[in-house]
Amino acid sequence: MTSTSLLSRERALVVVIDMQEAYRSVLHGWDAVAVHVRTLVEGAALLGVPVLVTEQYPKGLGGTASEIAAVLPPGTTVVQKLSMSCCGAPPFVERLRASGRSQVLVAGIETHACVTQTVLELLGAGYETHVARDATSSRRAASIEPAWQRMLAAGMSATTVEQALLEAVRSAEAPEFKPLQRLLKTL
């Protein structure tokens, strides 16, 4: 028996929102968030879970941070956007629909802006939406908790990178478990 609320590698898609160079010096807890996002991307690749990346106004904010860009699976789509919600960018919506995935695991920044707006719209569109708390943040720490309360109230499932990846692998018998376990030990 399998719960439909557990993340499934066959149904999930990872969305990394706006982890861009310009935020490196201003984001609350950048180093920890970047490590968790990187681990999530590497774990998703190991499990065959597709990754979709967005960049908010890259001309002004730069591209995806180097430590994350370095581990993106070949062929990863990077969608440039100006809207706060990823769902406001037609190429994002097109790629999400084309993936055929019904679960979205969200990571990235900023929690109170692009993450929350994306999550609310994903939920409204019928996607089972999970957010990795340790892979999100905002410039100001005080902005984070109200955003989490709002997303939880709307029906989002809170998780962590480790919890999400362990749900997706399901069993220590899976061939990916040992490599995943080694990866998780780097957190």
trRosetta pair geometry for C-beta under 8 A, 3 or more apart (Angstrom, degrees):
i j d omega theta_ij theta_ji phi_ij phi_ji
2 6 6.6 -100 -177 45 85 129
2 8 7.7 68 164 -90 136 118
3 6 4.7 100 74 -12 96 99
4 128 7.7 -145 149 -87 90 160
5 128 7.3 -157 -126 -160 54 135
5 157 6.8 155 -173 -94 98 151
6 167 4.9 -160 -169 -167 90 113
6 170 7.9 83 149 -97 140 90
7 11 7.8 -155 -167 72 51 95
7 12 5.1 32 -168 -71 94 143
7 103 6.0 162 -130 152 70 154
7 105 6.3 33 -124 -69 137 124
7 130 6.2 -56 -76 1 113 162
7 159 7.5 26 -31 -94 129 170
7 164 5.4 41 8 -155 163 74
7 167 4.2 92 45 105 94 126
7 168 5.0 -44 114 -66 109 82
8 11 4.2 50 73 26 113 102
8 12 5.8 165 69 -21 51 95
8 103 6.5 130 39 12 81 148
8 167 7.9 -75 -60 140 38 94
8 168 6.7 119 -158 -123 11 67
9 12 6.1 -53 -115 36 25 108
9 47 4.6 -122 -119 159 131 113
9 48 6.0 72 170 68 119 89
9 49 5.2 -108 -144 -66 75 97
9 168 4.5 96 -62 -174 85 97
9 169 7.4 64 -44 -76 128 38
11 101 5.8 122 176 -152 45 74
11 102 5.0 -38 -171 45 108 90
11 103 4.7 74 122 8 97 108
11 128 7.9 25 137 49 125 127
12 49 5.2 -18 92 -139 101 123
12 101 6.1 16 153 -163 7 127
12 103 4.3 -44 -96 87 67 115
12 104 7.4 150 -154 -92 67 18
12 105 5.6 24 -169 -14 118 110
12 168 6.3 -77 30 -106 150 117
13 49 6.8 180 -110 177 29 88
13 50 5.2 -21 -127 74 85 95
13 51 7.6 161 -174 -94 69 24
13 52 6.2 22 165 -1 114 111
13 96 6.9 166 92 -133 162 73
13 99 5.2 45 -85 145 143 160
13 101 4.0 142 -28 76 108 163
13 103 7.0 157 18 86 66 61
13 104 5.5 -25 68 -110 92 66
13 105 7.1 -177 85 24 39 77
14 40 6.2 162 -148 152 142 106
14 41 6.9 -177 118 -98 152 56
14 44 4.5 -70 -8 -99 145 157
14 49 5.7 82 -17 127 101 115
14 50 7.1 -166 30 99 76 45
14 51 4.6 -22 73 -109 107 74
14 52 7.2 171 88 26 54 65
14 104 8.0 129 -111 -164 17 58
14 105 5.0 -33 -106 73 66 103
14 107 6.9 -3 -171 11 98 108
15 51 7.8 159 -87 -160 25 57
15 52 5.1 -21 -108 71 72 97
15 53 7.7 161 -160 -88 51 30
15 54 7.3 17 -175 -8 95 104
15 86 6.6 -131 -174 16 137 175
15 96 8.0 0 -81 -96 123 110
15 104 5.6 9 -6 -172 119 105
15 105 7.1 167 21 79 71 47
15 106 5.1 -19 67 -108 104 68
15 107 7.2 168 87 31 55 63
15 108 7.3 -72 124 -2 75 131
15 118 7.2 -152 125 157 148 145
16 19 5.7 -46 167 1 107 119
16 37 6.0 95 -133 -163 115 114
16 40 7.6 153 -84 93 106 123
16 41 6.6 0 -58 -76 143 110
16 51 6.4 15 -6 -173 110 104
16 52 7.4 178 24 87 70 46
16 53 4.7 -15 66 -111 104 77
16 54 7.3 -173 92 24 57 66
16 64 7.7 57 117 -132 127 126
16 68 6.9 173 176 179 154 137
16 107 5.3 -18 -110 75 68 97
16 108 5.1 130 -174 -64 50 114
17 54 5.3 0 -127 51 57 113
17 86 6.2 -110 -108 -54 106 121
17 106 6.6 12 -13 -165 118 95
17 107 7.1 -179 19 92 79 43
17 108 3.0 165 55 92 72 153
17 109 6.5 -163 100 41 91 38
17 114 5.2 178 167 126 131 121
17 115 5.7 171 64 -82 153 72
17 118 6.2 -149 -92 2 145 160
18 23 7.4 91 141 -24 93 145
18 54 5.8 -27 -48 97 68 92
18 55 6.2 116 -110 -129 58 33
18 56 4.5 11 -112 -5 123 105
18 61 7.5 -11 -160 127 98 154
18 108 5.5 105 45 175 68 122
18 109 5.4 -103 90 70 101 77
18 110 7.5 -49 88 -16 135 59
18 114 5.5 69 5 73 141 166
19 23 7.3 -104 -152 54 40 135
19 33 7.8 -163 -122 132 109 107
19 34 6.9 133 -167 -109 122 75
19 37 5.5 158 -93 148 158 169
19 53 7.8 -73 33 -150 98 104
19 64 5.8 42 80 -148 85 80
19 65 5.2 -74 142 10 91 108
19 68 5.2 46 107 14 138 168
19 107 7.8 2 -50 122 126 94
19 108 5.4 -112 -45 -125 88 84
19 109 6.3 108 -88 14 59 103
20 23 5.6 95 69 4 71 103
20 55 5.8 100 -80 -140 120 87
20 56 6.8 -118 -8 44 144 81
20 58 6.9 -153 -126 -111 136 72
20 61 4.6 56 120 139 152 107
20 62 5.1 146 175 78 100 82
20 63 6.5 -168 -135 118 89 16
20 64 6.1 -72 -95 -99 60 33
20 65 6.4 168 -148 -42 12 74
21 24 5.7 -24 -167 -17 47 118
21 61 7.2 151 56 154 71 63
21 62 3.5 -57 48 109 113 151
21 63 6.5 42 -10 57 111 54
21 64 7.9 80 -31 122 78 12
21 65 5.6 144 -76 -96 57 64
21 66 7.5 51 -88 -21 104 81
22 26 7.6 -12 145 22 68 120
22 60 7.3 11 -59 130 161 65
22 61 4.0 -106 20 -153 138 66
22 62 5.0 158 -31 17 85 107
23 26 5.9 -93 -152 58 49 91
23 27 4.4 43 166 -40 98 117
23 30 6.7 167 130 -109 85 115
23 61 7.3 23 -30 -168 84 111
23 65 7.8 -77 58 -60 95 116
23 109 5.9 129 -164 90 166 157
23 110 7.8 -169 -125 -67 137 91
23 139 7.6 -120 -144 -79 91 87
24 27 7.0 -29 -107 18 10 106
24 30 5.5 103 -151 -169 44 155
24 34 8.0 29 -116 -62 81 141
24 65 6.4 130 -74 -111 105 118
25 30 7.5 -26 -62 -21 15 161
26 30 8.0 89 59 -57 35 127
26 139 5.2 -17 146 -127 98 104
27 30 4.3 107 72 -77 106 90
27 33 6.7 -78 135 39 134 147
27 109 6.0 -56 -122 -125 135 157
27 110 7.5 -153 -120 -101 100 90
27 137 5.5 98 174 100 105 121
27 138 7.2 -157 -145 140 78 14
27 139 5.9 -80 -107 -94 45 54
28 137 5.1 -147 73 177 84 120
28 138 6.1 16 24 75 116 55
28 139 6.3 107 -19 176 86 17
28 140 6.5 77 -40 -151 128 5
28 141 4.8 159 -142 -66 160 74
28 144 7.4 -102 71 -42 144 127
29 32 4.8 -42 178 43 100 112
29 33 5.5 102 115 -24 92 100
29 137 5.1 -159 63 -109 105 157
30 33 5.8 -69 -146 42 27 108
30 34 5.9 25 163 -21 69 111
30 137 7.4 -133 -78 70 43 149
31 34 5.9 -57 -146 35 25 110
31 35 6.6 25 156 -18 62 106
32 35 5.8 -54 -150 34 32 111
32 36 6.4 27 154 -15 65 108
32 134 7.1 -89 150 -173 104 88
33 36 5.8 -60 -150 40 31 109
33 37 6.2 29 155 -18 68 107
33 109 7.1 60 160 -60 153 112
33 134 7.5 -168 -107 159 57 53
33 135 6.1 109 -156 -149 70 37
33 136 6.8 -147 -135 30 116 3
33 137 4.8 -97 -72 0 146 122
34 37 5.8 -53 -142 38 30 109
34 38 6.1 33 157 -21 64 107
34 65 6.0 -78 -126 105 119 159
34 67 5.7 66 167 75 119 132
34 68 6.6 -115 -155 -47 83 104
35 38 5.8 -55 -147 37 28 112
35 39 6.3 27 154 -18 63 108
35 186 7.6 -145 -173 131 108 95
35 187 6.7 136 138 -126 113 61
36 39 5.7 -53 -145 37 31 111
36 40 6.3 36 153 -22 64 105
36 107 7.2 -157 120 -148 97 131
36 132 6.8 -175 155 139 120 127
36 134 4.6 -163 -121 125 160 93
36 135 4.0 -140 120 -84 115 80
36 160 7.9 -88 -150 -174 129 79
36 161 4.8 -165 -166 -26 91 145
36 187 6.8 56 -96 -128 73 107
37 40 5.5 -53 -149 35 32 115
37 41 6.4 32 154 -19 65 104
37 68 5.6 -19 115 -105 116 125
37 107 5.0 159 -112 144 86 135
37 108 6.8 83 -111 -77 132 57
37 135 4.8 127 -72 -155 68 105
37 161 8.0 -130 -72 -90 26 134
38 41 5.9 -56 -151 36 30 110
38 42 6.3 26 154 -15 65 108
38 67 5.5 -53 -82 139 137 97
38 68 5.4 -123 -84 -96 78 67
38 71 5.7 95 -157 29 82 146
39 42 5.7 -56 -145 40 31 109
39 43 6.0 31 156 -18 66 110
39 161 5.5 78 92 159 113 148
39 165 7.9 -84 143 -36 94 151
39 183 6.2 144 -150 160 89 99
39 184 7.1 97 -174 -102 129 48
39 186 6.5 -176 -98 79 117 108
39 187 5.8 8 -75 -75 171 96
40 43 5.8 -57 -143 40 27 110
40 44 6.2 30 156 -22 64 107
40 105 7.6 -155 -168 129 124 124
40 107 5.4 140 69 -35 167 161
40 132 6.2 -140 -91 5 144 173
40 135 5.5 17 -23 -100 144 159
40 161 4.7 -108 -71 -131 95 109
40 164 7.2 21 -126 76 102 133
40 165 7.1 -147 -122 -56 59 112
41 44 5.7 -52 -145 34 28 112
41 45 6.5 29 154 -19 62 105
41 51 5.7 49 -133 -113 83 157
41 68 6.3 118 -4 -156 156 82
41 71 5.1 119 104 106 121 111
41 72 6.3 -60 -175 -93 136 53
41 73 7.7 -156 176 -19 90 81
42 45 5.8 -54 -151 35 31 112
42 46 6.4 34 150 -22 64 106
42 71 5.1 -49 -71 178 88 139
42 183 5.7 -165 112 -148 123 137
43 46 5.5 -52 -148 34 34 115
43 47 6.3 15 158 -4 66 111
43 161 7.2 137 21 176 148 95
43 165 4.1 -46 169 -116 149 134
43 168 7.7 118 148 61 107 136
43 180 5.9 72 -133 -134 93 93
43 183 5.8 170 -77 114 86 148
43 184 7.5 57 -88 -64 129 84
44 47 6.0 -69 -147 48 29 100
44 49 4.0 -90 -157 73 83 106
44 50 7.5 -55 163 74 118 11
44 51 5.3 111 107 -64 146 103
44 73 7.7 -106 102 -24 95 124
44 105 7.9 -167 -92 69 123 134
44 165 7.7 -105 -58 -103 57 95
44 168 8.0 -9 -108 115 60 173
45 48 7.7 40 -174 -70 28 26
45 49 7.7 -79 -51 52 23 70
45 51 7.1 -34 -62 -16 80 126
45 71 7.3 -138 -3 163 146 88
45 73 4.4 169 -111 -70 111 111
46 176 5.3 133 151 -157 99 119
46 179 5.8 -161 -148 108 136 121
46 180 5.8 168 113 -78 149 85
46 183 6.9 -141 -23 -18 157 156
47 165 7.1 -172 -24 -148 143 80
47 168 5.2 51 178 133 165 124
47 169 6.2 -112 -102 -78 123 77
47 176 5.7 132 -90 144 67 167
47 180 7.2 45 -57 -85 100 129
49 105 7.8 11 163 29 145 130
49 168 6.3 -41 -51 -159 139 150
50 73 7.9 -111 -134 56 51 143
50 99 5.8 -147 66 -136 151 122
50 101 7.1 -143 46 -38 115 143
51 72 6.5 -140 92 -144 140 80
51 73 6.0 135 27 21 117 106
51 76 5.2 -20 83 -128 101 116
52 76 7.4 -176 -100 -168 29 82
52 77 5.5 -12 -128 69 75 104
52 79 7.0 12 177 -4 97 114
52 92 7.0 113 161 -142 132 79
52 95 5.8 146 -122 118 130 129
52 96 6.7 -59 -21 -77 175 75
52 99 7.5 -91 -47 -55 127 144
53 64 6.0 -11 173 -83 141 144
53 72 6.6 -46 -30 -117 145 133
53 76 6.0 48 -1 153 114 116
53 77 6.9 177 35 94 74 53
53 78 4.6 -26 82 -108 108 72
53 79 7.1 167 89 20 51 69
54 78 7.3 147 -103 -164 20 60
54 79 4.9 -31 -107 70 75 92
54 80 7.6 136 -161 -102 67 17
54 81 5.4 -11 -165 7 115 123
54 86 5.1 -132 -53 -113 157 107
54 89 7.0 153 -129 28 121 154
54 92 6.3 5 -88 -95 116 129
54 108 7.6 54 51 -155 96 170
54 114 7.7 -157 94 178 137 137
55 58 4.3 27 140 -66 132 107
55 61 7.2 -177 -179 81 87 113
55 63 6.2 -41 -120 -139 150 49
55 64 6.1 -102 -81 -53 111 77
55 78 6.1 26 -10 176 111 104
55 79 7.4 176 23 85 70 44
55 80 5.3 -30 70 -107 97 65
55 81 7.1 150 74 23 45 74
56 61 5.8 27 86 31 82 156
56 81 5.9 -40 -103 75 56 86
56 82 7.3 100 -156 -115 69 28
56 84 7.9 20 -117 -115 129 42
56 114 6.4 -111 -64 -79 135 149
57 60 4.8 -7 138 38 113 105
57 61 5.4 92 86 2 83 107
57 80 7.8 93 -81 -171 19 94
57 81 7.8 -63 -35 88 55 48
57 82 5.9 68 -66 -108 89 70
58 61 6.1 -76 -115 63 32 81
58 62 6.3 -54 -160 118 70 13
58 63 5.5 38 -152 -85 121 55
58 80 5.6 -80 2 -121 114 109
63 69 6.7 38 133 -75 113 146
64 68 5.4 -102 163 87 106 111
64 69 4.4 136 94 -67 108 98
64 72 7.5 61 104 -45 158 135
64 78 6.6 -113 -25 -125 127 131
65 68 4.9 70 70 17 89 106
65 69 6.7 -171 85 -10 38 93
66 69 5.6 -55 -132 41 31 111
66 70 6.1 40 163 -31 64 105
67 70 6.0 -43 -146 24 25 118
67 71 7.6 4 159 -2 53 106
68 71 6.5 -73 -159 41 34 95
68 72 7.0 54 147 -49 68 92
69 72 5.8 -33 -153 -6 39 117
72 76 4.1 -99 172 28 110 155
72 78 7.9 -8 -154 -60 164 105
73 76 5.2 118 62 -53 71 103
77 91 7.9 -156 173 153 126 107
77 95 5.2 -146 95 -139 168 157
79 86 7.2 90 83 -155 136 96
79 89 5.5 129 156 124 125 146
79 91 4.9 179 -130 98 111 111
79 92 4.6 147 127 -71 172 84
79 95 6.8 -145 -60 17 127 141
80 89 7.6 -180 94 -141 39 143
81 86 6.4 -139 -42 -125 169 54
81 88 6.8 107 -166 81 121 90
81 89 3.8 -85 -107 -66 110 137
81 92 6.7 0 -72 -30 130 130
82 88 7.9 -91 76 114 63 120
82 89 7.7 131 28 -86 57 98
83 86 7.6 157 88 -94 104 11
83 87 7.7 -90 113 71 141 49
83 88 2.7 -118 147 92 169 138
83 89 5.7 -157 35 -46 113 75
84 88 7.0 65 48 14 52 143
84 113 5.3 -108 -153 168 119 88
84 114 5.0 -140 -175 -91 68 63
84 117 4.6 65 117 40 108 160
84 118 7.9 -133 132 -40 69 78
85 88 4.6 105 72 -14 88 100
85 114 6.9 171 -86 -147 28 58
85 117 3.8 -113 -71 132 88 106
85 118 4.8 156 -147 -77 69 56
85 120 7.6 -84 -107 59 126 90
85 121 4.9 74 -165 0 143 144
86 89 6.0 -56 -171 28 50 109
86 92 4.6 -149 167 176 89 162
86 114 7.0 75 -40 -177 78 97
86 118 4.4 40 15 -116 95 122
86 121 7.9 -164 58 67 69 131
87 92 6.6 -118 -92 99 29 124
87 93 5.8 71 -147 -76 62 102
87 117 7.9 -138 32 137 100 85
87 118 6.1 148 -10 -132 91 64
87 121 3.9 -132 28 123 154 145
87 122 6.7 -163 -56 -58 127 64
87 125 7.0 -174 -126 -27 142 140
88 121 7.9 -153 -38 -62 73 173
89 92 4.2 74 80 2 103 113
89 93 7.1 172 86 -9 55 84
90 93 5.7 -57 -145 39 37 110
90 94 6.1 39 157 -23 70 106
91 94 5.5 -52 -143 37 33 115
91 95 6.2 29 160 -16 66 107
92 95 6.1 -60 -148 39 27 105
92 96 6.2 28 154 -20 64 109
93 96 5.7 -54 -144 37 29 113
93 97 6.3 28 157 -16 64 107
94 97 6.0 -59 -150 39 26 108
94 98 6.1 24 155 -18 64 113
95 98 5.6 -54 -139 40 31 112
95 99 6.5 45 155 -35 62 99
96 99 5.9 -49 -158 17 29 116
96 101 7.5 -88 -166 56 65 98
96 104 7.4 -6 -143 -91 118 126
96 127 7.9 -52 174 -80 127 146
97 100 7.9 40 164 -63 40 41
101 104 7.1 113 117 -72 117 67
102 127 6.4 -174 -176 -133 48 66
102 128 6.0 47 136 15 84 101
103 127 7.0 133 -121 -177 20 85
103 128 4.6 -34 -106 76 74 106
103 129 7.7 172 -159 -81 56 29
103 130 6.8 16 -178 1 101 108
104 122 5.4 -92 50 -163 149 147
104 127 4.9 24 0 159 114 137
104 128 7.3 158 21 80 66 53
104 129 5.1 -13 65 -112 98 73
104 130 7.1 -178 91 32 49 69
105 130 4.8 -18 -110 74 70 106
105 131 7.6 159 -163 -91 53 26
105 132 6.6 46 176 -31 97 101
105 159 7.4 -52 -137 58 102 139
105 164 5.6 107 -141 -160 141 144
106 115 6.2 133 150 -148 130 89
106 118 6.5 153 -126 103 142 124
106 119 6.0 -109 17 -80 165 95
106 122 7.6 -168 -53 11 129 160
106 129 6.6 14 -12 -170 117 95
106 130 6.9 175 19 88 74 50
106 131 4.6 -26 67 -106 103 77
106 132 7.1 -161 85 14 50 75
106 136 7.5 36 123 -73 91 126
107 131 7.5 147 -77 -158 44 63
107 132 4.9 -9 -88 48 95 118
107 135 3.6 -35 -139 127 113 126
107 136 6.2 -141 -152 -59 51 79
107 161 7.5 44 -96 -86 135 96
108 114 7.1 -61 118 100 116 119
108 115 6.0 174 82 -82 84 101
108 135 7.2 7 -27 140 37 90
108 136 6.3 7 62 -107 33 78
109 114 6.9 56 115 53 41 117
109 115 6.8 -51 -139 -36 14 114
109 136 6.5 157 -82 -153 55 61
109 137 5.8 -23 -103 65 104 66
109 138 6.8 154 -152 -92 91 41
110 113 4.6 44 69 31 104 104
110 114 6.0 96 38 24 62 90
110 115 6.5 -121 98 2 31 101
110 137 7.1 -55 -137 105 65 49
110 138 4.2 72 -170 -117 103 74
110 139 6.4 -32 -118 -12 137 77
110 143 7.2 2 161 114 118 140
111 115 4.8 -38 -126 51 36 140
111 116 6.6 61 158 -37 52 94
111 136 4.7 99 -85 153 97 113
111 137 6.0 -53 -24 -165 111 8
111 138 4.7 -85 34 -44 93 98
111 143 6.7 146 71 117 100 93
111 144 4.9 48 71 -124 153 71
111 147 4.6 144 138 87 93 153
111 148 7.0 -18 175 -51 129 79
112 115 7.5 40 4 50 19 99
112 116 5.9 -3 -156 -6 26 134
112 138 5.1 27 6 -94 101 147
112 143 4.0 -83 -22 165 149 106
112 144 6.7 -105 -45 -85 98 32
112 146 6.9 42 -115 75 110 95
112 147 4.0 -131 -96 -60 61 132
113 116 6.6 98 29 34 5 100
113 117 6.5 -19 166 -4 44 113
113 138 7.5 119 3 -119 91 107
114 117 6.1 -60 -138 43 25 106
114 118 6.0 26 164 -19 63 112
115 118 6.0 -63 -149 38 24 109
115 119 6.2 22 157 -19 64 111
115 131 6.8 89 179 -137 115 132
115 136 5.5 72 -110 -143 165 129
115 147 7.0 71 82 165 108 138
115 151 7.9 -40 131 -71 94 146
116 119 5.7 -57 -144 37 29 110
116 120 6.2 27 160 -18 65 107
116 147 4.6 -113 -66 -155 130 102
116 150 6.1 36 -149 85 125 125
116 151 5.8 -123 -124 -61 77 105
117 120 5.9 -54 -146 36 29 110
117 121 6.5 22 158 -11 63 109
118 121 6.0 -65 -151 42 29 105
118 122 6.1 30 154 -21 68 108
119 122 5.7 -54 -144 36 30 112
119 123 6.3 30 157 -18 64 106
119 129 5.4 144 -149 152 78 146
119 131 6.1 -24 -98 -61 137 127
119 151 4.9 8 112 -129 151 115
119 154 7.2 123 127 79 100 138
119 156 5.2 2 180 -89 128 136
120 123 5.9 -54 -149 36 29 111
120 124 6.3 30 152 -19 62 109
120 150 7.7 -33 -72 140 118 106
120 151 7.1 -112 -60 -108 77 72
120 154 5.6 -76 -112 -164 78 171
121 124 5.4 -53 -145 39 35 115
121 125 6.3 30 155 -17 66 107
122 125 5.8 -61 -149 40 30 107
122 127 4.3 -58 176 57 90 127
122 129 4.6 111 107 -83 125 134
123 126 7.9 76 178 -47 30 13
123 127 6.7 -85 -79 62 30 75
123 129 5.3 -85 -66 16 79 135
123 154 5.4 128 77 143 168 110
123 155 5.3 135 -148 69 134 111
123 156 6.5 -89 -66 -66 130 75
128 157 7.3 11 174 2 85 125
129 155 7.6 86 48 106 100 85
129 156 5.2 -55 99 -120 103 80
129 157 6.9 163 93 23 49 80
130 156 7.1 136 -112 -176 24 79
130 157 4.5 -35 -104 76 78 102
130 158 7.6 146 -157 -107 70 6
130 159 5.0 12 -178 5 114 127
130 164 6.4 145 132 -108 142 117
131 136 6.3 -2 173 -25 107 148
131 151 6.3 2 6 149 150 154
131 156 5.6 11 -1 172 111 130
131 157 7.5 158 17 79 65 51
131 158 6.2 -33 65 -114 86 54
131 159 6.9 155 73 33 36 79
132 135 3.9 24 102 31 120 114
132 136 6.6 146 84 -17 66 94
132 159 5.5 -44 -96 88 59 86
132 160 5.8 70 -153 -156 81 24
132 161 5.0 60 -159 -64 139 63
132 164 5.8 -70 -86 -11 106 143
133 136 6.3 -73 -147 38 30 105
133 148 7.2 39 -117 -114 105 129
133 158 5.7 29 -47 -167 114 101
133 159 7.1 179 -4 76 84 32
133 160 5.9 -46 45 -89 89 69
134 160 4.9 38 7 -143 117 91
134 161 5.7 -87 73 -3 113 96
135 160 7.9 128 -9 -161 92 52
135 161 5.4 100 -40 -61 121 107
136 144 7.8 141 118 -137 97 104
137 144 6.6 -37 -143 -94 53 125
138 141 7.3 164 68 -87 95 20
138 143 4.1 -96 110 81 162 121
138 144 5.3 -161 16 -68 113 78
138 147 7.3 135 -45 3 135 148
139 143 7.2 40 55 24 68 142
140 143 4.7 90 75 -8 92 106
140 144 8.0 -153 100 -21 58 80
141 144 5.9 -44 -167 6 46 118
142 145 7.5 -53 -162 25 38 99
143 146 6.9 -70 -164 42 39 103
143 147 6.5 34 152 -19 72 118
144 147 6.0 -73 -160 37 30 110
144 148 6.4 25 155 -19 70 108
145 148 5.6 -54 -146 35 36 112
145 149 6.4 37 157 -20 67 103
146 149 5.7 -53 -148 35 34 113
146 150 6.4 34 154 -20 65 105
147 150 5.8 -56 -150 36 31 111
147 151 6.4 27 155 -15 66 107
148 151 5.9 -57 -144 39 31 107
148 152 6.1 31 158 -19 66 109
148 158 7.1 45 -160 -97 104 127
149 152 5.9 -56 -145 38 28 111
149 153 6.2 29 157 -20 63 109
150 153 5.8 -56 -148 36 28 112
150 154 6.5 24 154 -18 62 109
151 154 5.7 -60 -151 37 32 111
151 156 4.1 -18 161 22 94 146
151 158 7.9 112 104 -72 114 88
152 155 7.9 114 180 -16 28 10
152 156 5.9 -78 -84 60 36 91
152 158 6.3 -15 -92 -36 102 113
159 163 4.7 -144 -168 87 91 121
159 164 4.7 95 137 -60 141 94
159 167 7.7 -70 -141 1 141 140
160 163 4.5 91 49 10 81 105
160 164 6.8 -152 83 -7 39 89
161 164 6.0 -61 -147 37 25 110
161 165 6.3 17 161 -13 64 111
161 187 6.9 174 79 -101 127 141
162 165 6.1 -61 -145 40 28 105
162 166 6.1 23 160 -15 65 111
162 184 5.3 90 -118 -145 96 119
162 187 6.4 -101 -59 16 112 166
163 166 6.0 -62 -147 40 26 108
163 167 6.3 29 155 -21 64 106
164 167 5.8 -54 -151 33 29 112
164 168 6.4 25 154 -18 64 108
165 168 5.6 -55 -147 37 34 112
165 169 6.4 26 157 -14 67 106
165 180 6.0 -176 156 -166 119 120
165 183 7.9 -109 167 92 162 122
165 184 6.7 -168 81 -77 141 114
166 169 5.9 -55 -141 39 33 105
166 180 7.8 152 -86 141 58 132
166 184 7.8 40 -57 -85 97 157
167 170 7.1 23 175 -74 34 59
169 174 5.1 -157 -178 57 86 152
169 176 5.7 -133 -125 89 110 107
169 177 5.5 129 167 -92 137 73
169 180 5.5 -137 -70 39 153 172
170 174 6.3 102 61 -40 85 134
171 174 5.0 123 70 -24 82 90
171 177 6.8 -83 103 -68 51 136
172 177 4.9 137 -143 178 41 162
173 177 7.1 88 44 -9 17 146
174 177 4.7 119 66 -37 84 97
175 178 8.0 -50 179 22 40 95
176 179 5.9 -67 -162 52 56 105
176 180 5.3 58 144 -27 85 113
177 180 5.6 -64 -146 41 27 112
177 181 6.0 32 157 -26 67 106
178 181 5.5 -48 -144 32 30 115
178 182 6.7 32 155 -18 62 101
179 182 5.7 -52 -151 34 35 112
179 183 6.4 37 150 -20 66 105
180 183 5.5 -54 -150 36 34 114
180 184 6.3 33 153 -19 67 106
181 184 5.8 -55 -147 36 29 111
181 185 6.7 38 152 -27 61 102
182 185 5.8 -51 -156 25 32 116
182 186 7.7 38 147 -25 58 96
183 186 6.1 -51 -172 16 40 113
184 187 5.8 -28 -170 1 54 115
